[in-house]
Each structure stands twice: as C-alpha cells, then as structure tokens.
Amino acid sequence: MFKKTTSQKRVKYRSTPKKDEFFKILKGRVDQYFIDNDITKHANGMMYFKTVLAFTLWAIVYGLIITNTFSFSYVATIAAFCVFGFINIFIAFNVVHDACHNAYSPNKKTNKLLGYSMNFIGGNSYLFTRMHNAHHAFVNIHGIDVTLETHGLFRFSPHEPYEPKHRFQHWYFMFAYAFASLHWTAVKDFKWFFVEEGIGNDKNVEHPREEFWMLIFSKIFYFGYALILPLLILDVPGWVIAVSYLAFHIPSSIMFALIFQVTHIYTGTHYPLPDDDGNIENNYAIHVLETTSDFSRKHPFSTWYMGGINLHVIHHLFPTICHVHYTPLTAIVKETAKEFGMDYYENENMWQAFKKHVRMMKWLSKEDAEVPQYGASHQPEALVFK
C-alpha cells in the first residue's frame, strides 16, 4: 500500500571552528537575554492564559455543538464545526508544539502530559514528537527530512524523483493541503507506525507496545467524539454531519499546512545533500538560516495565534525555548546573522510567504529544476570565514 521512502543513510553535520563561532556568540546573546530580564525560558503567564483559553473554547464550542444548539440551521452547524477545527489547530500550535519540544515546562512529565493534547485532537503525540524532531534535525535534506516525504504526490525537493504529474503541482497543491489533516488523522499516523522502518536519521525503529495501544485507543476516542457522536446525537441529516466534518478539517487544514510549508519551501531556500559518508558540510545553526524563513514578524496577533511558528528560524535554533519569547529573540538572531554576513530570510506577511511558496512549487515542477545546496556559508566573502 505504501512505499518505504526514508533513506538508509545516516547523516551528520561537519562544521568548522569558524562556523561554530556564529552559534556560540548567538547562544551567548540569547542566554544573556533571559539573565538580563530575569525570566524563564519556559512558559509564562501569557502561555498559561493561552492554554486555559484553548481548552475552555474547545469545551464550550463542542458542548454547544453536541447539545444541538446549532441544529436549528444546517449552515450554523457547519459553521460551528469549522470554528471547532480552528480551535483544534490553536491547541496544536500553542500547546502541543511547545510541549513536544519540552519547551512548555522544565518538567518533562508536564510536557509529556500536555503533549497528549495531540491525541486529543486526532494526531499522536509520540509519532509527532519523533517525526517533528527528525524534521528539525535535518531540514530540507532529501530522504531524511520526513516533511518532504509525500509518496510522490509532490516534488518538495529537487532531489525527489520527477514524475509527470509534478508539472501540475503548483495548481493542485492547495487541494491536497485541504485534506492534509484528514489524511493525518486517518492514514499518516498508521503509516509511520506500521510501515516505515525508520524515522529520519533513526533507522530500524521499534515502537513501544504502550504507544501501540495509545494510538489505537486515542483514535477511537477522537473519531468517537468528532464523527460518531454527532451522527448519533445531532438533529440534522447525515449529509450535514458529513459536510460539517469536512468543514471541521478543510479550512483549518489549509492554514495548518501552509503555515509550516512556507517556512522551508520557498524561493531562496537551499537543499543540501550528504556526501558519500553522510556528511553535510555545514554547522547546524547556519544550515537552519539557509533553509528556513520567517513571516509576519511584526504582526503580534499572527504570532500569538500561530504559537510563534511564523518565527521559525529562532524555533529551529532553540526549540526548547517557549514560543512566547520568540519576538525579541528573533531580533537577536537577525542582528547576529547580519554581523556574520549570513542571510536571514523573512517575509513581511503571509501573502508574500505564500507567493514564494507557489513560485518554488512551480520551479520544482520542472524536471531539470536546480536549487543551490548551500548559501552564504559557502561563499568565500562571507564574514563567517573571517
């Protein structure tokens, strides 16, 4: 049913002392920021507020739906499910994402407990943590970065084997993004648990037995409250429930997919390949700068709603820092990158990021498309080498 696509090559970074100096100075400045302001790197009052708000809204909206409050109108029922979908991704952005990076709390048990929110909204915290961390470690590296893997549906990398359908991918990608969360809840987790032998750089993975049962029971719980109970309880026809379930997934899925994809697949990004020994000729921090882009940095509400995922560079550089601190830290990254002659990629807003994503999808739709493997880090005039 599925083809196994994860590369069997083990990859590592091969840096130099001069390149390492960039991250050494950057880390020192970031650490000093928390010392100077006498604050924790983890959750603060705003983070706690967002967490309570997220689950309170979830309970209120679902409670209203399941008690037939909106059943007087087919349109109201469908709209309520749509809002419910955006609440679910708000939980994913603002609670799950930080918890699975151990960024929410210094207590790992607290993070693990909050990470189970992913199961609550249809995913699987165990697989998300493993796959997402694998992506973090090897961004845009074909065969290792699991987010590039689409079983041939897309050509997200110039190193992905070309197929004739890819010449249309810049036309159909939005349709596929619309069904990404449906695929995730019903197919993706099972595929990565039962079919793939490796996850990124981890080969021959054996999943704990307790995670098997967690996967099964949490999927039963999710489909139970999201689909089965509405079919049994709501005073509307079955077709309204079916349309509502699509409305629950599709609009929020488009937003969810785009927010993540535009940060790595855009005109200006790079796609390094390991050599025969599995080496990437770069420092990890500089690799992040050359494969990652921010957007809407100066739009506080965007950052607030998206859990700082739009400030993706700082997130990849310091994933164990809670997202509520990203805005001032991004300014530090930008300034340090400038000092070292490194490019910091950003877009003023989501629309600009989206256009660059479309252009890259169109470029990669060409069989002979080429994209540089490295950026300023491999230019002799880069300050990082002085």
N, C-alpha and C positions, 0 to 999 in steps of 0.2 A: 504493500500500500504506500509506504514511504521509502524514499531513497536516503541512505545514510550519507551525510554530506560533510560532517566535521572532519577537518584534516587530522591525520595521524602524526603530523609533525609537531614537535614540542618547540615552542617559541620563547625567546628571551631577548632582552634588550642589551646591547653592547654600547655602553656610553664611553665618555672620556672625562677626565677631571675638569676640563674647561666647560663642558656642557653641564656637568653636575653642579658647577658653581651657581648656575641660574636657580636651580631649585633650592639649593642651600640658602641663598640670600632671600628668595621668596618665602620659604618656610619660616625663616627667622623673622621676617616682617609680619607675617600672619600671626605667629605666636606672640609677637610683641603687641599686636593689636588687642588681643584678649587680656594681656597683662596690664596694658595701659588703661583699659576700660574696666578692668576688674570684673569680667563676666565669663560665664561658662561657654564652652564650645558647643554645648548641647542645647536642649530646649529651654525656652524662657517663657514668660507669661503669655506672650502672643501665641507661642506654639501651643501652649495648653488650651488657650481660648479657641484656637482653630480646631483642635482635636475635639473638644466638647461640642463646638458648633457643628462639626461634620457629623458626628453620631446623633446629635439631637435632631438635626434636619433630616437625617436618614429615618429615624424613628417616626418623626412627625409625618413626613410625606408618605412613607409606606403605610403607616397607620391610617391615614386618610384614604389611601387607595384601597386597602383591603377591607375597610368598613363601608365601602360603596359610596363614599362621599362624592366621588366624581362620576358615579354611574348614571346620573341623570342625563349625561351628554357623552356621546361617543368621542367627540372632539376633546372634551375636558379629560376623559380617561386617558386618551392617547397623549395629551399634553403633560399630564401628571407623570406618566411613565417616562417621558422624555426628560423632565426635570429630575426624576429619580436617577436616571442614568448619569447626569452631570454631577449629582451628589456622590455617586459611587466613584467617579474618577477624581473628585475632590479629595475623597478619602485616600485614593491611591497616590495622588500627588503629595498630599500633605501629612499623611501618617505612615502609610506602608513604605514609601520610598525611603524616608529617613530611618525608620525602624530597621529595615532590612540592611541598611549600611551601618548599623549601630551608631547612628548619629543623633537619634532622638534622646537617648539616655546613656549615662556611663554604665548603667546596669544592663548587662546582656540579656538577662531574663526578661526585663521590662521590654527591651527591644523585640525579643522573640514573641512575646505575648501580643504586642501591638502589630507585629508583622503578620500575625494570623488574620488581621483585617483583610489581607489579600484573599484568603479563603472565603471570608465573609462576603466579598463582592464578586466571587466567581473564579478567581485565579487560584494559585497555590504558592504560599509564601516560601516554601522550601525550594521549589524549582525557580521561582522568580529570583530569589537571593543568589542561587548558584549561577543562573544564566546571566543575570544582570551584572554580577561581579565579573563574570567571564568577559562580558562585553567591555566593562570598564578597563580591564587589564590590556585589551588588545583591540582598541578601536580601529575600525576600517581595515583590519588585516584579514584578507580573504581566507576562509576555511577555519578561522579561529574566532573571529567576532561573530557570535551567534545571531546578532541582529541583522546581519547581511544575508542570512540564510532564508530563502523563500521557496525552496524546491523548484527553482527555475521560473517562478512566476514573474519575478523582477530581476533586473540586472543592476543591483545596487553598487557594484564594483566593476571596474574594467577588467578584472581578473576572473569574473564569473563567466563560464562558458556561454557564448552567444547562441540564442535561439531566435528563429524568425519572428516570433510574437513580440520579442522585446522592442522591435521597431515602433510598436504602438504603445509602449508602456507609459509614456507621458500623457497619453489620452485615457488609459484605463486605471491608473494607479489610485485615483480618488475613489473609484468604485470599490476597489479592493480594500482600501483603508476603511471604508464604511463598514465592512464586515470583519474587521480585524478582531474586535472584542468577542464577537460571536464565535469566531474560529478559535480564539484563545480559550474561552470557557469550555468549548465542546470538543476541541481537537488538539490544540497545541500542547497543553499540559500532558495529555496521554502520550502524545508522540515523543516528547522529550523524556518521559519517564520509562516508557516501554520499548522504544525503538532505537533511539540514538545511544551509541555505546560510549560516547564522550560528550563533554560539555566544554567547549573552548579548549583550553590547554590541559584540562583534566581528561585523561584517557581511561577507558575501561571502568567507567563509574558504576559502582554498586550502591543502589539506593537503600537506605534503612527500611526495615519492614514496617516500622511505625509510620513512616511517611507514605507508604502504600495505603494504609488504612485511613490516614488523614486525607489523602487525595480522594479516595472513594467516598467517605462519609461527608466531606465538605462539599463535594459536587452534588451529592444527593440533597444536602441542605440547601444549597444555592438554587438548584433547579426547582426544588420544592417551593421555596418562598417566591421566586421570581416568575415562575410559569405555572406550576401545578396548582398552587393555592388560588391564584387569580382565576384560573379556569373553573375551579370548583365553587368559588365563593362569589365572584363578581356578577352583578345582574346585567351583564351585557353579552351579546353574542360571541361565540368563539372566535369569529374573524376579527372582532375588535381587540380581543386579547392578543391574537397573533400580530396584528398591526402595532399594538401597544408595545409588545415585546421587541419588535423591530425598532420602534421609536426609542425604547429604553437603551438600545445598543448603538444604532447607526449614527446619530448626530454626535454623541459623546465619543464614539469610536474614531470618527474623523478627526476631532480635536486631539484626542489622545495620541493617535498615530502621527499626526503632523507635528505636534509639539516635540516629539522625540526625534523624528526623522530629519527635520530641517536643521537640527544641531550638528549633524555629521555628514549628510549627503547634500552638498551644495556646491555651486561653482566657487572654486578657491580651496576646496579641501584636498587632502592627499591620501594616497593608498599605498603605503609601504608593503613590500613583500620580504619575507625572511629569506636569507641566503640558504645554501645547501645544508648549513649547520644549524639552521633555525634562528639565526641572529637578525634582529632589527637594529640597524646602525643608527641608534639614537638613544637619548635619555628619555625616560617615560614622560616626564613633565613637558618636554619640548614636543614630543610626539602628540600629546594632548592638544597643545596650541596649534599644531599643524593639521589636526583632524577634527576640530571642534569649533563651533561658533555659538555666540550668544545672540539674543534678540530681545527687544523691548526692555533694555536695561534701565531706562529712565521712566518706565511706566509702573509705578508702585502696585496698582491693582493687579496687573498681569502677573507680576512676581508673587504677589500674595495668593492669588487663586491657583497658580500653577506650581506652588510649592518650590519656587526658585529653579525649576527645571529649565526655564529660559536663560538662566545664568549658568550655563552648562560647563563652561571652562573651569570655574572655581569648584564646581561639584566634582568634576573628574580629578582635579588636582588634590582636593581634600574631601573625599566622600564621607568621612566620619565627622565632619562639622555640620551641624544642623542648618537647614536652608534659611532660617530666619536671619542669619548673619551674612548672607551672600553679597548683598548690595555693596557694603563698604569694602568687603574683601576683594570683590571684582575690580574695584578701583586700584587696589594694591597690585593685583595681577597685571592690569593694563599698564600701569606705570613701570613696573619691573620689566615687563616684556619689551617695552619701548627702550629702556636703558640698555638692554642686551641685544637690540637690533632684531628682535623677534616680532612676527606679526601676531596681533591679537585680532581675531575675526569677530565682528558683530554686525547686526542689522538693527536699524532704528526701530523697526516694528515687525510684527508677524507677517504682514503683507510682503515686505522686502525679503524676509527669510523664505517665504513660500515661493516667490518668483525665482529665487536662486535654486531652490529645490527642484522646481519644474525644469529649469534650464539644465541642471545636472542629469535629471532623469531623461531628458531629450538627448543630451550628449551621449549618455551611456546606452541609448537605444541604437547607436551606430556600432556596427561590428568592429570597426577599426578604431574606436574611441580610445584615446590615451589620456591618462591623468598622471601628473608627476607623483613620484613616490614620496619625495621629501620637499620641504620648503626652505626657508631661510637658514635652517640649521646646517644645510649642506652647501651654502654659498660662501665662498672664501672671504667676502667682505663683511659677513655677519659679525657683529660685535661680540657674540658669544665665543668667538675664536680668538679674541684679542686679549 
